[in-house]
Amino acid sequence: MDMHAVTTLILADFTIDPLADRLNNRPGLPGFQARVGPFDQVMPLLLDAQHPVWQPQPDLLILWTRPERAVPEYGRFRDGLEIGEQAVLDGVNRFADLIRQAAGRAGMIFLPSWVRPPFERGLGVLDMRPGLGIGQLVYQMNLHLSRALQDVANVRILDTQRWQLQVGHNGFNPKLWYMGKMAFTPAIHDVASAEIAAGLLAQAGLSRKIILLDLDDTLWGGIVGEVGWEHLNLGGHQAAGESFVDFQRALKRLKNRGILLGILSRNDESVAMEALTRHPEMILRPDDFVGWRINWSDKASNLASLLEEVNLLPPAAVFIDDQPAERARVREAFPEVLVPDWPRDKLLYVQALESLACFDPAQLTDEDLHRTESYVAERKRQETRQTVTSMTEWLAALELRIQVERVQPVNLARSAQLLNKTNQMNLRTRRLLEPDFMQWASDPGHACFVFRVMDRFGDYGLTGIASLALARQDNRSVAQVVDFVLSCRVMGRGVEKTMLHVLVQEALDLGAELLEAIPLPTAKNGPCRKYFQTESGLHAQPAEAQDRYTWDTRNPYPLPEHVTLEQN
C-alpha cells in the first residue's frame, strides 16, 4: 500500500464525515483521500457491485455499522421479541457473506466491531447470561463475525470497545444522534482515526521494528556500575521493583511477536552483561537482544552503528531512555527515530510502552515470531567468520541447507509478506495481496517457488521467492523470471545461485529454451540489478533498451558446492 496515495471509501449507517475529516488532515498520512458514501446505504451498496461508489476502486474500505442495522435480528432480540440467539448469528453470517463478496472491491477492509452505548445496562447482572443478556450476545456476534471472515485475507476487524474504554462516557452523546445522526462523539473519532492510521502504516510495512533501550533506571532501578547487580531495584516486593519486572515482561511480549530489542547504555559492558546474565529477577537475558552498544560513547553514534549492524534504518526504530538529555540528543540527530516522552514515574513504564501505536503487524508469521532468534544466530555466524581465513571456508563452515517448495496455502502469508516488503533484492518489486498471489501462482503457465534457508546455527525461515512465466518469443518458448526476491539476511551466501539453479531446471522441465530476467529499476533495488550484472553468471544482452539477462536451459546452472538442496 502506497502511503502517498491511499484512496479510501467510508461506508456507515450513521454520520461519519467527522472521521473522514480527521483522516484527511492527519499528520503522517500524506496524500490520504477519504470519501464518504451515501448515508445509511451500507447494505444496498454491498449488494451492488456496479454502483459508481466503487469507482475508482478504493485502497481501503472502512465499513462501520451499528449492530441493529447490520443484523436486524439483533434489534428484535434487544427489543425483547421472541427470537433466539441462533437467528441473530445467522444474521451475522449473512452480513459476513456481503463483506466477503465486497472483499474484491477494495485493497483492504477495516471493520470496526459492534459496541453498545455504555449507559445501556440491559439486564444488569444478568446481561452476560447466555440466551438472555444483550451484552453477551454482542460479544458473540463480534466473535462469530471474526471467525466467519478469518479466511478473507484483506479484512481486519478493529476493536471499537477499546476506543470506548479510552474515552469513557465521552464516547456517546444521545443528543448528537437526535440532532445529527452521529452515533459517536468527536472523542471516539479522534481515537478511531489514530487506530486506522496505525493500521495503514502496518499494511504499508511502516511499523516500527526495533526498540533501543537504556539500562540504568530504564530496564532496572539503580546504576549498576555504582551499586552492583546484586543491589539493583528489580523484582521483590517494592512497587518500583515490581514495575521494572513487568516492564521487562511487556518488552518480552513484544519480542515474542517479532519486535527486536537492542541496548544503548553508558556503562561498562562487562558489568552490564553480568547483571543481565546473573540477576535472578531479570526477565530479559542477553539472547533476547539482537545487539548492544554498551560503552561511554555518544548514544546517537551508537544508535547509528547498531542499526547498521542489524540492517535497519532510523524510521524502524524506537528509542527509550529515562534521561531527557539523551532523548533530546537522539531526536536532534535522528528525527525519523521515534523518541517518546518517557514518564518520570517508574510505575507508569508499562502503560507508556503498551500505549505506543507503532508496532502493529500486518501479519504474524512463524518468521516474525522467531525474528530475534534469527538475529542472535546471525551474530554467532559472524563470530565464526572471524575464526576462518576465507569466505569459501566460512560458507563451508555454515553447512547451508536450502529447502524449496511451491507456493501453497500453508506458506502463503509469509510468501506474500516477503513479496510485498522486500526492496533491495527484488527483480521487479511486484506487490500482490495474498489471494491474487495464490491465484497467479496457480496458473498452469506459471511456476512459483519459495526457499527456506537453514544452517548449523539456526533457521533463517522462508527468505526467498522465485517465479517464472512461460512466453513465446521468435517462435521459441522462453521462461521469463517474474519474481526474484531474497531477504537481505541471506544475501551473498549462495542462495541467489540456488534460486537460479531451480529456475533453470524448472524452465527446462516446462520445455523453455531460454531463461530470461529483466530487472525493473527502482530507487532501492540496486543490489538486485548489480547481482544480475556482475555475479549471476547470466549472459547480458548488449544494445538493448533495458537490461536483459539470459541463460540457455540446455546448459545446467551449477548449484553452489557448499549448499545442500532439499526439494519438496
Disulfide bonds with the S-S distance in Angstrom:
none
